[in-house]
Every structure is written in C-alpha cells, then in structure tokens.
Amino acid sequence: MKPASAIPPQPSHRRTISRCDEMVASSGGGLIWGPPSLSGVTFTSCYIYSPRAGGWLAKASRELCDRVKSSDPLWLPHYAGFVYRSSLWDRHLAALFAPDGVLVPVPGSNCTGPSPWAALRLAVALSEVGFALHIWTGLRRRYAVTKSATAGSARRPTVYQHYDSFSALPPANPVHRIVLIDDVITKGRTLLAAAARLRSELPFADIRCFALIRTTGFVREIKHLEEPCHGVVRWAGGDARREP
C-alpha cells in the first residue's frame, strides 16, 4: 500500500486534552452481573480487517491493523485524515464528530498508567487532522485483563470483566456528548462495557462509539480496505452482538 497523495486537512483549532492522573481505588468484589445499564450502543468504523482471509488486500488489512495498534507515526495521521475527508460527504460521520462532542479513548488491556495508549494516540490524530475536538481521558482501566488479540475465543474477556475493570472519573466540566474512540472493534464487548461504565457516571450523556477498524468474520477474501460502516452493538443473550 502506498500513502495517498492528498494531504490531510490541517486543524483550524488547537486540541485540548483533560488528563486524569489519579487512579481510582478498586471498589472490591461482590458485584452481581446482569445486563449492562444500556441495551446497545451505536458505532462507526472506516476500515475493515481480516485476520485469516487470503489475497493481497487481506494481507494489507493486517498490516494496517499492526500500524494502528503500534501507533505508527507516519501512517496514523494518514488513516485519521481519511476519516476526516470521509466526514465531508458522510453525514453520519459528520454528526458523530460534531463540534459539541468529546473524544474519550478506550483504555487498552493493561492497567491505565501515565503512558499514552493506542486509542489515545488515535484520538489525538483524529483531533489534529481537522476535527479539533476536546479529548477527555476519564475512562480508566483499574486492572489488566487478557488481551483479546492474542487470546483464544474462550479466554477473551467478557463484557462483565471489561465493565468491572473500567472506572469512570467525574469530569471537571459538564459532558453532554461522548464519542468513545477505539482502534479495532470485533464483537464489541469492550465498547459496550466502556459505554455502560460511562453511562453509570454520566446517565444523561449521549454516548456513541468510533472504531477505526472493523474485524470481518470468516471470509475467503476482502474486496476493500476503506469501507465506512454505521452499526450497533447490542446486549443480547448475555453477550455483545455486533450488527453488522
């Protein structure tokens, strides 16, 4: 893959990031899990990724995923620029990244520390290429969970495990509309749990999700890398269900 010749638009405003350096102490055990505090959450993605399909496009999708997860300093602004340019014709993307939104990066699988993680770097890139939105790091990971990308399906964290590992700090200023930012969406467990945790702290906020990359199912090949999608992650049958 070669980078597009178009230069991503430059931001017209400086971004701001609210950092939450203090860690929240564990609330202890004893939690009894039921359905999350919301039945579903909408999401938008712009690229697709296939971990098993054949062909050069599938291989390119795996390279794309690796670059995003490693926060490649050359490629990440390029991918963020595609999102911004897509928002100029996609009204759903434009509404998602409207000026009243606050970007909240979803923590990685490790306990949240002082170092930036992949979703935070993605949020910064999205803000800097043109969206110029405020970034709030109020969603934290209290303790580490198994990394889904390297675990078998039976060992991947459940929605409850993600939910319990998250904490949400009270924002310094009122937050009315949140856009959760993550690098990849597979089943949607992480995003659903993150949205539920934020809903417990901000019950009246409008919470939506953006994942740069959407994992495909078991397919033989893929025909596109750039494929904007608007869907929903629902709580169904005791688990997250992504549509599409």
Backbone bond lengths (Angstrom), bond angles and torsions (degrees), N, CA, C in turn:
res aa  C-N    CA-C-N  psi(-1)  N-CA   C-N-CA  omega(-1)  CA-C   N-CA-C  phi
1 M - - - 1.455 - - 1.524 110.24 -
2 K 1.300 117.19 136.52 1.445 121.60 177.17 1.519 108.63 -111.41
3 P 1.349 118.30 144.97 1.456 119.43 179.87 1.505 111.46 -64.36
4 A 1.342 115.64 145.65 1.451 120.14 179.29 1.514 109.82 -65.21
5 S 1.328 115.47 152.35 1.451 119.95 -177.31 1.517 112.15 -75.76
6 A 1.332 116.09 -22.36 1.460 119.17 -178.55 1.517 110.64 -68.98
7 I 1.328 116.55 138.42 1.450 122.06 178.96 1.516 109.06 -90.18
8 P 1.322 119.21 126.17 1.461 120.43 -179.83 1.514 111.20 -56.82
9 P 1.332 118.37 141.13 1.456 121.60 178.94 1.516 111.56 -57.74
10 Q 1.317 117.44 148.96 1.442 122.35 -179.82 1.525 110.02 -88.95
11 P 1.319 118.32 145.30 1.459 120.38 -179.53 1.518 111.75 -67.19
12 S 1.326 114.98 143.92 1.451 119.17 179.35 1.524 111.87 -94.38
13 H 1.331 117.35 -12.15 1.452 121.57 179.17 1.517 108.34 -136.03
14 R 1.316 115.51 154.84 1.453 119.52 176.53 1.513 109.21 -78.28
15 R 1.340 115.56 142.33 1.443 119.96 178.26 1.520 108.86 -81.49
16 T 1.302 117.05 160.05 1.455 122.64 173.73 1.506 108.67 -131.21
17 I 1.329 115.55 144.62 1.461 121.15 179.69 1.520 108.10 -126.02
18 S 1.315 116.25 127.09 1.460 121.24 172.17 1.517 107.65 -93.82
19 R 1.309 117.28 116.81 1.452 120.92 -178.80 1.521 109.89 -98.71
20 C 1.315 115.88 142.41 1.460 122.19 179.06 1.511 106.66 -118.30
21 D 1.322 117.33 91.62 1.451 120.44 -171.48 1.520 112.84 -81.59
22 E 1.329 116.68 -27.27 1.455 118.16 -178.65 1.515 109.88 -74.55
23 M 1.299 117.23 142.52 1.456 122.34 178.72 1.523 109.15 -95.82
24 V 1.311 116.01 145.00 1.453 120.93 179.78 1.518 109.02 -89.66
25 A 1.294 117.64 131.38 1.469 120.99 -179.46 1.512 109.59 -68.69
26 S 1.325 114.58 150.31 1.466 119.52 179.47 1.515 110.10 -62.63
27 S 1.322 114.52 140.91 1.464 119.36 179.26 1.519 112.19 -84.85
28 G 1.327 116.00 0.44 1.450 119.18 178.13 1.507 112.69 88.18
29 G 1.325 116.70 178.54 1.458 121.30 -177.39 1.515 111.19 -86.41
30 G 1.310 115.21 -159.58 1.443 119.84 176.13 1.510 114.91 89.00
31 L 1.327 117.83 5.18 1.452 119.48 -179.98 1.522 110.35 -77.34
32 I 1.304 115.90 135.18 1.456 121.03 176.03 1.513 107.77 -108.55
33 W 1.313 116.77 122.51 1.457 120.91 -171.40 1.511 112.68 -89.71
34 G 1.306 115.24 131.65 1.451 123.02 170.37 1.510 106.89 -130.02
35 P 1.325 118.10 -164.35 1.458 119.75 176.64 1.522 110.74 -59.21
36 P 1.334 118.82 145.49 1.456 120.86 178.73 1.521 110.27 -62.01
37 S 1.342 114.37 168.73 1.455 119.43 -174.32 1.521 113.46 -74.34
38 L 1.285 117.34 7.54 1.462 121.57 171.14 1.518 108.56 -146.27
39 S 1.317 116.51 147.70 1.462 120.64 -173.37 1.518 113.25 -82.70
40 G 1.314 117.12 -15.01 1.453 120.22 179.80 1.510 110.43 -177.48
41 V 1.332 115.81 168.73 1.454 121.95 179.29 1.525 108.35 -146.19
42 T 1.321 116.94 139.26 1.460 120.24 179.35 1.520 110.14 -79.83
43 F 1.329 115.16 152.81 1.464 119.29 176.89 1.529 109.53 -141.39
44 T 1.306 114.89 157.25 1.457 123.36 173.53 1.511 108.41 -130.60
45 S 1.329 116.85 140.79 1.464 122.00 174.59 1.517 108.77 -136.38
46 C 1.327 116.22 163.00 1.476 119.82 -175.98 1.525 114.18 -122.84
47 Y 1.320 118.40 -23.66 1.464 121.74 179.85 1.528 109.15 -123.76
48 I 1.324 115.84 160.08 1.461 120.11 173.84 1.529 109.77 -119.19
49 Y 1.319 113.80 155.93 1.470 121.63 -175.07 1.516 108.50 -142.12
50 S 1.329 115.80 133.06 1.456 120.60 177.22 1.526 109.28 -121.55
51 P 1.341 117.55 117.78 1.470 119.46 -179.20 1.522 114.04 -74.35
52 R 1.361 117.95 -16.55 1.466 118.99 -172.48 1.526 115.00 -128.96
53 A 1.306 119.02 -16.29 1.466 120.39 -175.65 1.520 111.43 -63.85
54 G 1.348 115.35 157.64 1.450 120.60 178.38 1.520 111.40 -96.56
55 G 1.334 115.25 172.15 1.456 120.18 178.68 1.519 112.24 99.73
56 W 1.335 114.75 162.93 1.456 119.54 -174.40 1.523 112.42 -71.09
57 L 1.330 117.59 -30.37 1.463 119.38 178.50 1.531 111.40 -68.46
58 A 1.334 115.69 -39.68 1.464 119.07 177.40 1.527 110.38 -64.26
59 K 1.328 115.81 -40.06 1.465 119.45 176.59 1.523 110.29 -63.10
60 A 1.339 115.97 -41.91 1.464 120.01 178.44 1.530 111.01 -62.93
61 S 1.342 117.19 -35.20 1.463 120.15 179.24 1.526 110.82 -66.01
62 R 1.327 116.99 -35.22 1.464 119.76 178.35 1.530 110.69 -70.95
63 E 1.324 116.39 -35.78 1.463 119.82 175.25 1.526 110.30 -65.13
64 L 1.329 115.90 -41.47 1.465 120.99 177.84 1.528 109.93 -58.67
65 C 1.325 116.54 -47.32 1.457 121.18 -178.90 1.526 111.32 -61.18
66 D 1.330 116.68 -42.49 1.468 120.95 178.56 1.521 111.03 -62.36
67 R 1.335 116.35 -41.13 1.468 119.82 -179.48 1.516 111.40 -64.58
68 V 1.325 116.39 -40.80 1.463 119.97 -179.12 1.518 110.67 -68.64
69 K 1.322 117.20 -43.74 1.462 120.42 -178.69 1.529 111.86 -66.47
70 S 1.338 116.28 -29.18 1.465 119.79 177.71 1.518 112.19 -91.51
71 S 1.341 116.81 1.92 1.471 122.67 -179.34 1.524 111.51 53.43
72 D 1.324 115.80 49.04 1.462 121.58 179.90 1.534 109.64 -52.98
73 P 1.338 118.67 121.44 1.468 120.48 -174.43 1.523 114.40 -67.71
74 L 1.337 118.23 -19.98 1.461 121.05 177.05 1.519 110.89 -85.94
75 W 1.337 117.05 -45.58 1.452 120.86 -172.31 1.519 114.34 -84.35
76 L 1.337 118.46 -32.17 1.462 119.50 -176.11 1.536 112.32 -59.56
77 P 1.344 120.06 -45.39 1.471 119.08 175.97 1.524 112.29 -62.86
78 H 1.336 117.21 -32.26 1.466 120.90 177.86 1.531 110.37 -63.59
79 Y 1.332 117.20 -46.04 1.464 120.44 179.70 1.527 110.86 -67.73
80 A 1.326 117.04 -40.33 1.462 120.19 177.52 1.529 110.49 -63.70
81 G 1.326 116.77 -36.34 1.453 120.10 177.39 1.514 112.55 -63.62
82 F 1.326 116.93 -35.74 1.463 120.16 176.16 1.525 110.56 -63.32
83 V 1.324 117.22 -39.55 1.467 120.51 178.27 1.530 109.61 -62.12
84 Y 1.324 115.87 -45.31 1.470 118.88 -179.45 1.527 111.36 -62.93
85 R 1.314 116.91 -45.45 1.470 119.40 -179.01 1.529 110.46 -65.49
86 S 1.325 116.80 -35.49 1.469 119.65 177.73 1.524 111.07 -64.63
87 S 1.331 116.79 -31.99 1.466 119.95 -178.88 1.525 111.80 -68.84
88 L 1.326 117.83 -15.18 1.457 120.73 -179.89 1.525 111.68 -74.13
89 W 1.343 117.03 -21.31 1.467 120.27 177.39 1.526 113.48 -120.35
90 D 1.336 117.15 -16.87 1.460 121.81 -179.49 1.531 108.59 -97.23
91 R 1.323 117.15 107.49 1.465 120.11 -174.95 1.527 112.30 -66.51
92 H 1.337 117.65 -27.45 1.467 119.87 177.92 1.535 110.77 -68.43
93 L 1.326 116.24 -42.41 1.462 119.74 176.73 1.519 111.00 -65.51
94 A 1.328 115.96 -41.55 1.459 120.20 179.31 1.528 110.97 -60.49
95 A 1.342 116.40 -41.69 1.461 120.08 179.16 1.528 111.32 -69.01
96 L 1.339 116.50 -36.69 1.462 120.61 -179.90 1.523 110.75 -61.55
97 F 1.333 116.26 -43.74 1.465 121.37 -176.65 1.529 111.86 -101.00
98 A 1.319 116.87 32.27 1.462 121.52 177.35 1.532 109.86 -62.98
99 P 1.331 117.30 156.97 1.469 120.94 -172.55 1.527 115.92 -59.47
100 D 1.333 118.69 -20.48 1.462 119.77 -178.49 1.524 113.07 -85.32
101 G 1.322 117.71 0.49 1.460 121.04 -178.29 1.518 113.12 -82.99
102 V 1.315 115.53 154.16 1.463 123.53 174.43 1.522 107.56 -120.17
103 L 1.320 117.28 126.96 1.457 121.79 179.61 1.531 109.78 -84.12
104 V 1.329 115.23 127.99 1.467 120.79 178.76 1.522 108.26 -122.38
105 P 1.333 118.19 104.84 1.464 120.21 -179.78 1.523 112.08 -70.54
106 V 1.327 116.09 136.15 1.462 121.50 179.36 1.525 108.60 -80.17
107 P 1.329 118.61 127.31 1.468 120.12 179.87 1.525 111.86 -61.63
108 G 1.331 115.38 153.12 1.452 120.71 174.78 1.521 110.94 -73.06
109 S 1.318 115.63 -167.54 1.468 119.50 -175.78 1.522 112.83 -74.85
110 N 1.327 117.72 -20.64 1.459 120.38 -179.47 1.522 111.21 -83.50
111 C 1.326 115.49 161.25 1.453 121.03 174.52 1.522 109.12 -58.84
112 T 1.317 117.49 134.87 1.454 121.33 -176.68 1.525 110.28 -65.48
113 G 1.323 115.47 127.98 1.460 121.95 178.42 1.513 110.47 -127.78
114 P 1.324 117.23 -163.77 1.468 119.92 -177.10 1.525 114.40 -75.68
115 S 1.319 117.71 -19.93 1.464 120.06 -176.94 1.523 111.21 -78.95
116 P 1.335 117.73 142.52 1.474 120.05 177.65 1.517 111.11 -67.68
117 W 1.318 115.90 147.86 1.459 122.02 179.34 1.521 108.83 -113.87
118 A 1.346 116.71 175.21 1.464 121.51 -170.62 1.524 112.56 -58.16
119 A 1.340 117.84 -46.45 1.463 120.07 -177.58 1.525 111.64 -66.98
120 L 1.326 117.96 -33.58 1.462 120.65 176.74 1.527 110.73 -66.32
121 R 1.326 116.32 -43.05 1.469 119.12 178.05 1.530 110.67 -64.48
122 L 1.325 116.95 -36.26 1.459 120.53 177.06 1.531 110.29 -65.26
123 A 1.331 117.03 -43.76 1.464 120.59 178.39 1.520 111.33 -60.03
124 V 1.325 116.96 -41.73 1.467 121.01 177.74 1.526 110.36 -62.77
125 A 1.341 116.82 -44.26 1.468 120.72 179.79 1.523 110.62 -62.23
126 L 1.324 117.77 -42.95 1.464 121.07 179.41 1.523 111.22 -62.83
127 S 1.315 116.46 -40.79 1.455 119.80 179.99 1.523 111.03 -67.65
128 E 1.329 116.51 -38.67 1.457 119.94 -173.86 1.519 114.35 -78.20
129 V 1.330 118.62 -23.38 1.469 119.02 -179.00 1.520 112.54 -79.24
130 G 1.335 117.93 -9.73 1.453 117.40 178.19 1.513 115.55 157.96
131 F 1.352 119.10 -24.57 1.454 119.81 -177.19 1.534 112.31 -72.44
132 A 1.332 116.22 -32.06 1.471 122.09 175.31 1.528 112.56 51.08
133 L 1.338 116.36 46.64 1.454 121.07 -178.95 1.526 111.00 -99.68
134 H 1.322 114.87 154.20 1.461 122.16 175.82 1.530 109.30 -67.65
135 I 1.329 116.39 142.55 1.464 122.58 178.17 1.520 108.39 -117.02
136 W 1.329 115.28 128.96 1.471 121.19 -179.40 1.523 109.20 -123.20
137 T 1.330 116.20 121.89 1.466 120.59 -179.04 1.530 111.18 -97.51
138 G 1.319 115.92 47.91 1.464 120.47 -177.28 1.506 115.21 -84.14
139 L 1.342 117.21 -9.54 1.466 120.19 175.12 1.513 107.91 -94.36
140 R 1.325 116.80 123.30 1.463 121.99 -174.26 1.524 110.37 -122.98
141 R 1.329 115.52 157.91 1.476 121.38 173.20 1.521 106.24 -104.60
142 R 1.349 116.53 114.22 1.465 121.04 -176.61 1.518 112.75 -72.35
143 Y 1.325 115.54 -34.49 1.464 119.90 178.19 1.527 107.87 -148.61
144 A 1.319 115.84 157.44 1.461 121.40 -175.17 1.518 110.92 -71.91
145 V 1.329 115.45 149.09 1.460 122.37 172.81 1.523 107.86 -123.81
146 T 1.325 115.70 165.90 1.458 120.21 178.73 1.530 110.07 -60.87
147 K 1.314 116.47 135.56 1.450 121.24 178.92 1.526 109.73 -74.17
148 S 1.331 116.75 118.19 1.462 121.03 -173.73 1.520 112.82 -62.61
149 A 1.342 117.33 -36.01 1.462 121.17 -174.72 1.519 112.69 -63.33
150 T 1.333 117.54 -25.11 1.468 120.22 -176.70 1.524 112.35 -112.92
151 A 1.323 117.60 6.76 1.469 121.14 -177.52 1.520 110.45 -109.13
152 G 1.327 115.95 150.60 1.446 120.46 172.71 1.519 110.22 -67.29
153 S 1.319 116.86 162.95 1.460 120.41 -174.86 1.523 112.54 -58.31
154 A 1.336 117.45 -34.50 1.462 120.61 -177.87 1.528 112.26 -73.64
155 R 1.335 117.73 -19.46 1.466 121.16 -176.24 1.522 112.66 -103.03
156 R 1.322 117.63 0.00 1.463 119.30 179.95 1.522 110.62 -72.90
157 P 1.314 117.49 144.66 1.478 119.85 -177.93 1.523 112.37 -59.91
158 T 1.308 116.03 143.08 1.457 121.98 176.37 1.533 109.28 -80.36
159 V 1.320 115.33 172.08 1.462 119.53 175.52 1.525 109.53 -59.94
160 Y 1.322 116.79 -43.30 1.459 119.68 179.93 1.529 111.58 -61.75
161 Q 1.337 117.62 -44.74 1.467 120.00 -178.88 1.524 111.05 -60.88
162 H 1.334 116.66 -41.43 1.463 119.20 175.03 1.532 110.22 -62.31
163 Y 1.328 115.75 -47.88 1.469 120.85 -176.66 1.526 110.96 -58.78
164 D 1.320 116.86 -45.32 1.457 120.88 -177.99 1.526 111.82 -67.80
165 S 1.339 116.98 -31.33 1.462 120.17 -178.42 1.530 112.69 -78.17
166 F 1.339 116.56 -16.88 1.464 120.65 179.73 1.530 110.64 -86.57
167 S 1.316 115.04 152.83 1.464 121.90 167.35 1.518 107.08 -137.64
168 A 1.313 115.98 151.62 1.460 121.22 179.15 1.514 108.77 -122.50
169 L 1.309 115.60 124.49 1.450 120.42 179.73 1.520 110.33 -88.59
170 P 1.326 117.87 145.44 1.464 119.73 177.21 1.529 110.17 -62.44
171 P 1.327 118.56 129.89 1.465 120.10 -179.55 1.527 111.65 -71.12
172 A 1.328 115.86 149.70 1.464 120.38 179.33 1.525 111.03 -69.04
173 N 1.340 116.69 -31.92 1.454 122.58 179.49 1.523 109.37 -123.56
174 P 1.322 117.69 157.47 1.473 120.07 179.56 1.528 111.47 -58.36
175 V 1.318 115.61 136.78 1.464 121.97 177.93 1.525 107.66 -122.13
176 H 1.316 116.30 118.60 1.462 120.55 -176.11 1.524 113.38 -105.38
177 R 1.341 116.88 -27.92 1.466 119.48 -178.16 1.513 109.25 -139.49
178 I 1.333 115.45 122.25 1.462 122.39 -174.93 1.515 109.94 -114.92
179 V 1.327 115.78 137.78 1.461 122.21 170.67 1.530 107.04 -117.78
180 L 1.325 116.02 105.28 1.464 120.16 175.05 1.519 109.34 -69.40
181 I 1.320 117.27 133.02 1.461 122.43 -177.66 1.517 109.64 -114.82
182 D 1.340 116.39 126.49 1.461 121.33 175.05 1.516 108.58 -138.89
183 D 1.324 116.10 161.52 1.461 119.15 -177.44 1.522 112.03 -81.26
184 V 1.339 117.52 -44.14 1.471 121.52 -174.71 1.526 109.55 -135.83
185 I 1.321 116.66 140.10 1.459 121.58 171.12 1.522 108.68 -116.66
186 T 1.344 116.49 130.11 1.468 121.46 176.56 1.534 107.54 -112.35
187 K 1.309 118.18 -89.84 1.462 119.80 174.97 1.529 111.70 -80.46
188 G 1.322 115.20 -29.95 1.458 119.81 -178.24 1.513 113.80 101.74
189 R 1.335 117.80 9.41 1.457 120.15 -178.65 1.528 112.33 -60.95
190 T 1.328 115.96 -45.07 1.461 119.58 -177.16 1.522 111.14 -62.52
191 L 1.335 116.87 -46.60 1.455 120.21 -178.29 1.521 111.77 -66.48
192 L 1.330 117.67 -39.74 1.458 120.14 179.12 1.526 110.39 -64.49
193 A 1.326 116.67 -43.32 1.462 120.35 178.99 1.521 111.30 -66.21
194 A 1.335 116.93 -40.13 1.465 120.52 179.03 1.519 110.92 -64.12
195 A 1.334 116.47 -42.89 1.458 120.49 178.89 1.522 110.89 -63.98
196 A 1.340 116.43 -40.56 1.466 120.45 179.34 1.520 111.14 -64.72
197 R 1.328 116.94 -41.10 1.463 120.04 179.26 1.530 110.85 -64.57
198 L 1.325 117.46 -42.76 1.462 120.04 177.58 1.527 111.38 -66.11
199 R 1.335 116.79 -36.33 1.453 119.93 178.25 1.533 110.93 -62.17
200 S 1.328 116.92 -34.50 1.472 119.94 178.92 1.522 111.65 -65.58
201 E 1.328 117.10 -28.59 1.463 121.50 179.41 1.523 111.93 -92.69
202 L 1.336 116.32 -33.75 1.464 122.22 -176.46 1.527 108.67 -126.89
203 P 1.321 118.23 75.64 1.470 121.05 -170.77 1.529 114.74 -64.88
204 F 1.328 118.11 -18.32 1.461 119.88 -177.03 1.527 113.29 -107.38
205 A 1.321 116.75 3.93 1.459 119.99 -179.44 1.531 111.07 -77.61
206 D 1.315 116.00 147.06 1.463 122.75 172.26 1.522 107.00 -84.99
207 I 1.338 117.13 115.77 1.469 121.60 -174.55 1.520 109.49 -115.08
208 R 1.321 115.90 122.47 1.459 122.24 176.04 1.527 108.69 -130.77
209 C 1.322 116.51 170.54 1.461 119.99 -174.03 1.532 111.79 -129.73
210 F 1.316 114.38 148.69 1.463 121.51 171.22 1.517 108.43 -134.27
211 A 1.334 116.27 125.73 1.468 122.58 172.14 1.519 106.77 -121.97
212 L 1.293 117.87 125.59 1.462 120.68 -175.96 1.523 111.73 -59.03
213 I 1.346 116.92 -38.72 1.464 122.30 -173.50 1.523 110.12 -122.40
214 R 1.315 116.18 136.97 1.467 123.10 175.80 1.520 109.21 -111.02
215 T 1.321 117.17 124.52 1.460 121.18 178.22 1.521 110.14 -76.16
216 T 1.325 116.76 133.59 1.457 120.77 177.27 1.524 109.51 -85.82
217 G 1.322 115.98 165.74 1.452 121.16 176.09 1.518 110.79 -78.13
218 F 1.312 116.77 -155.61 1.462 121.38 -179.09 1.531 108.69 -81.72
219 V 1.304 115.30 95.76 1.463 121.44 -179.30 1.521 108.92 -122.08
220 R 1.352 116.00 153.95 1.460 120.47 179.98 1.520 112.34 -76.01
221 E 1.339 115.54 -36.32 1.452 120.34 -179.66 1.522 109.47 -154.72
222 I 1.317 115.95 163.51 1.459 120.65 174.30 1.527 107.63 -119.81
223 K 1.324 115.97 152.12 1.459 120.84 -175.04 1.524 113.21 -107.26
224 H 1.342 116.18 -14.04 1.461 120.30 -179.13 1.516 108.99 -143.87
225 L 1.325 116.15 152.09 1.456 121.60 167.78 1.518 110.05 -97.15
226 E 1.327 115.28 -44.21 1.457 121.32 -179.10 1.518 108.86 -88.70
227 E 1.327 116.64 108.54 1.460 120.97 -175.59 1.534 109.52 -148.22
228 P 1.343 117.02 81.69 1.470 119.54 178.16 1.526 111.76 -55.65
229 C 1.312 115.90 137.76 1.462 121.96 -175.97 1.523 109.16 -142.14
230 H 1.339 115.62 140.70 1.462 121.78 176.01 1.528 107.16 -122.72
231 G 1.321 116.74 119.02 1.458 119.77 -175.61 1.512 111.97 -142.67
232 V 1.325 114.84 -161.41 1.461 120.94 -178.50 1.521 108.98 -145.28
233 V 1.322 115.97 146.56 1.466 122.59 171.18 1.513 106.45 -110.71
234 R 1.344 116.62 120.48 1.462 121.55 -177.40 1.525 111.17 -110.12
235 W 1.329 114.39 153.03 1.467 121.10 170.05 1.521 106.73 -87.84
236 A 1.331 117.27 110.51 1.467 120.90 -174.91 1.521 109.29 -145.40
237 G 1.309 116.74 129.83 1.456 120.75 176.81 1.511 114.08 61.75
238 G 1.323 117.20 30.70 1.465 120.38 178.77 1.512 114.73 78.81
239 D 1.328 118.22 15.73 1.459 121.26 -178.88 1.525 109.01 -153.15
240 A 1.325 115.43 170.63 1.451 120.80 175.53 1.541 109.35 -80.95
241 R 1.317 116.31 141.05 1.463 121.11 175.68 1.528 108.25 -131.55
242 R 1.303 114.83 118.77 1.462 120.90 -178.08 1.518 110.31 -91.21
243 E 1.325 116.53 134.90 1.465 122.50 177.48 1.522 108.49 -133.03
244 P 1.311 123.87 117.87 1.487 123.78 -8.08 1.522 108.67 -81.40
